[in-house]
Amino acid sequence: MSGSTDWRTPPGLFAFAQTLVGRAFELDAASTPENALCPRKLEDGLTDPWDAVAFCNPPYDRGSIGKWTRRAHGQVASGVCPLAVLLVLVDTSTKWFHRAVEQASGVVLLEGRVRYLHPDGTQAKTPSFGSGLVIYDPEIKPQGVACSTWR
């Protein structure tokens, strides 16, 4: 999966995330027109308001992923966004990951490696990293980290 940071979320994982939080996602915060999975998408998720239940599979480049987790936390903490779930690579060696875990309502580490899709919907190669869901929900107290077989 090297060379690109734009990967489509597998539909089964998207459905699992909705079931996990018990809400349907209304807003895709970091999609392109080709890979949006929600009824609405933002033009620029780092500046546009996240004013609905949001899902975000942000670009995975190390220079920006922390901006996306901070944005999600800020939008939920300020009351603009009622709930946000981010699909992120799991990298415990980074500051952004530690901050995201500390601020989240919950983190679900996904067993195995997620088989992402290319923007055109074709199967991508298996990535070299693990993935997890970071959940920001003001209605629940922080739950810590859990593990899941989502398939």
Secondary structure, 3 states (H helix, E strand, C coil): CCCCCCCECCHHHHHHHHHHHCCCCCEECCCCCCCCCCCEECCCCCCCCCCCCEEECCCCCCCCHHHHHHHHHHHHHCCCCCCEEEEEECCCCCHHHHHHHHHCCEEEEECCCCCCECCCCCECCCCCCCEEEEEECCCCCCCCEEEECCC
